[in-house]
Amino acid sequence: MVMRGLVFIFSLFLLALPAQGSTEGRGGDVRDWLQRMVNAVHSLNYEGTFVYLHNNQLESMRIVHNADEDNEKERLLSLNGVPREVIRDNASVTCIAPDAQSVSIANRVGSYGFRAVFAADISQLSNLYDFHMLGEARVADRPAMVLAIVPRDAFRYGYRIYLDKQHALPLKTDMLDRSGEALSQLMFTQLQVHSGKSEIETISLEGKEHYRWELQKPIKTLQEKNGSRWSFEGLPEGFKIILYSRRKAGERGGEVDHFVLSDGLASLSVYVEPAADDDLRGGSNIGTINAYGSVREGFQVTVVGEVPALTVEHIASALRNNLVE
């Protein structure tokens, strides 16, 4: 949940998305730029400060990212509001919350949600999204190329991305609704790219002796899935199950089935557990995150993700109980 708030930020000049457009434009092909972006985000050494505007709230974060042939390591530190710190490498993600006196450590299983923009296989998205070059701009005192990723249906959000012309790092990213209006915006206010590594401080245990330490169980891949009673029928085009896990439901008894679905860029989670009186019924949202809950044969079904409200409701209705004829 901590990382879900770390998507992308604040706009100086909003550009309207064209109704039609070509992948060719000034500066080259949009797919070439996007592939350069994917490579740059993971392979370059950089540090900077960015701001994130969402749901009428403004957050400021500090990032330090190092990479070599074998490993990536990244540190995120909140600069305003509730203190938060996240350290991520190839194997794990560690989240520190001093206000809650907790440290959470989880296995890293991939890039989903907004960060999937930086890990997407562009060639696999062409049936679901259109790609446009929008021109040039200036962000964080650096010249940038402006690109758009436009969904072909109403089941996913779009993006407008401002890429540094020298390094192809994303300087600013807007998440867009169907009309091209920005739902959330992220922008670097200061960015440095280094030839060598920057120092990333190790987590200090001083003063954290009494923190609550949580080691999250690793999520199982779909290939390791062990005969879930649940399946999906009639999913929106492109969405498929990419991760699955099952765990105890705590005080409720029984088990919770957790599915992660993605189209390669957009993603969401589906939770199925024994129903309770205080569970979510109908739709709810916080900023760009939508949720939908319903009861199915005594089970609570909750779908949540950074996708339109239409998508979570549709996927909830697509769930099927394989044990019910």
C-alpha positions, -999 to 999 in steps of 0.1 A, spaced: 0 0 0 29 23 6 43 18 -29 8 23 -45 11 60 -37 43 63 -57 32 69 -92 38 100 -113 32 139 -109 23 175 -114 19 194 -147 33 227 -159 18 227 -193 -11 203 -202 -12 192 -238 -45 179 -252 -43 144 -267 -50 143 -304 -79 122 -317 -56 106 -342 -18 105 -345 12 87 -359 40 70 -340 64 90 -362 71 126 -353 99 151 -346 126 133 -327 119 98 -340 96 69 -335 76 68 -302 83 31 -297 120 37 -300 117 64 -273 97 42 -250 122 13 -254 150 38 -245 130 48 -215 125 12 -203 163 6 -206 173 40 -190 151 36 -159 167 3 -150 203 7 -162 213 43 -154 226 57 -121 205 87 -111 192 106 -82 167 135 -78 136 149 -62 101 145 -76 66 156 -67 34 136 -70 0 152 -73 -30 129 -68 -64 132 -53 -58 169 -45 -27 159 -24 9 168 -32 38 146 -21 75 151 -24 100 122 -27 137 118 -29 151 89 -51 185 74 -55 189 46 -81 220 25 -88 225 -3 -114 251 -26 -128 251 -58 -148 239 -79 -119 217 -58 -97 194 -27 -93 191 -9 -60 168 20 -53 160 42 -22 128 63 -19 124 87 9 93 109 16 101 146 21 68 158 35 38 144 54 41 110 71 77 97 70 82 68 47 112 50 33 114 23 7 146 4 -3 143 -20 -33 167 -43 -50 165 -74 -73 153 -96 -45 132 -76 -20 113 -45 -11 117 -31 24 92 -5 36 99 15 68 70 34 86 83 52 117 49 66 126 35 30 128 68 17 141 69 -10 115 93 -25 90 78 -47 62 100 -69 40 86 -86 9 100 -105 -20 102 -85 -52 81 -103 -79 81 -78 -107 69 -44 -119 32 -39 -118 8 -10 -115 22 23 -126 59 12 -125 49 -13 -153 51 17 -177 89 13 -172 89 -24 -177 64 -29 -205 70 -49 -236 59 -22 -261 54 -47 -290 28 -66 -269 7 -35 -262 -1 -24 -298 -35 -41 -298 -46 -23 -267 -30 12 -269 -21 37 -296 12 56 -293 18 93 -303 46 118 -305 32 152 -291 63 174 -296 88 190 -272 87 207 -238 110 216 -209 109 199 -175 133 203 -145 153 227 -167 159 199 -192 146 196 -228 121 168 -232 102 148 -258 65 144 -251 49 110 -258 13 97 -253 0 62 -247 -37 62 -255 -59 32 -246 -82 19 -274 -111 12 -250 -125 24 -216 -110 -4 -195 -76 13 -189 -60 47 -183 -37 65 -207 -3 82 -201 15 114 -213 52 110 -207 79 137 -209 113 120 -216 147 137 -211 161 141 -246 196 132 -235 190 101 -214 153 92 -221 145 92 -184 109 101 -176 109 137 -162 72 140 -159 43 116 -163 5 122 -164 -20 95 -159 -50 103 -181 -87 95 -183 -106 89 -215 -110 126 -223 -73 133 -218 -76 150 -185 -48 143 -159 -59 121 -130 -25 121 -114 8 138 -122 44 132 -113 73 155 -121 110 157 -113 120 191 -100 157 181 -99 175 152 -115 212 142 -118 225 113 -139 259 99 -128 285 78 -145 292 60 -113 271 49 -84 256 72 -57 258 62 -21 226 44 -9 225 43 28 218 9 44 189 6 67 199 17 102 185 -5 131 192 22 156 160 32 174 140 4 156 146 -23 182 110 -23 192 95 -19 157 71 -45 144 89 -65 117 68 -82 91 82 -107 67 56 -112 39 53 -146 24 64 -148 -12 36 -148 -37 33 -178 -60 35 -175 -97 6 -188 -118 26 -219 -128 28 -228 -91 -9 -223 -86 -25 -253 -69 -60 -258 -82 -80 -227 -72 -117 -231 -73 -120 -197 -90 -115 -187 -126 -125 -158 -149 -147 -157 -180 -151 -128 -203 -122 -106 -191 -116 -73 -209 -93 -78 -239 -56 -82 -230 -61 -89 -193 -49 -122 -179 -38 -137 -146 -1 -132 -140 2 -140 -103 -17 -161 -77 -14 -168 -40 -35 -183 -12 -32 -176 25 -51 -179 57 -80 -155 62 -70 -146 98 -99 -141 122 -125 -150 95 -112 -185 91 -109 -202 57 -85 -189 31 -80 -158 8 -74 -163 -29 -54 -134 -44 -51 -129 -82 -31 -103 -100 -44 -95 -135 -26 -73 -160 -27 -63 -197 11 -57 -197 7 -21 -184 -25 -17 -163 -29 -41 -134 -53 -49 -105 -58 -74 -77 -88 -97 -70 -93 -110 -35 -118 -138 -27 -124 -147 10 -152 -157 33 -178 -129 35 -183 -106 65 -210 -80 73 -186 -50 71 -171 -59 36 -172 -35 7 -204 -36 -14 -205 -17 -46 -178 7 -58 -154 30 -40 -123 50 -51 -94 70 -38 -79 91 -65 -70 69 -95 -75 37 -75 -109 21 -79 -124 -8 -59 -155 -29 -63 -169 -55 -38 -197 -81 -41 -208 -113 -25 -207 -146 -44 -220 -178 -29 -209 -168 6 -176 -153 -5 -165 -117 -6 -150 -107 -39 -130 -74 -39 -113 -60 -70 -89 -31 -66 -64 -14 -89 -53 18 -106 -78 13 -134 -112 28 -143 -143 20 -121 -158 2 -152 -128 -23 -152 -130 -34 -115 -168 -39 -118 -165 -59 -150 -137 -81 -137 -157 -88 -105 -186 -100 -126 -162 -122 -147 -152 -144 -117 -166 -179 -117 -168 -206 -90 -156 -238 -106 -173 -259 -79 -207 -246 -87 -225 -261 -117 
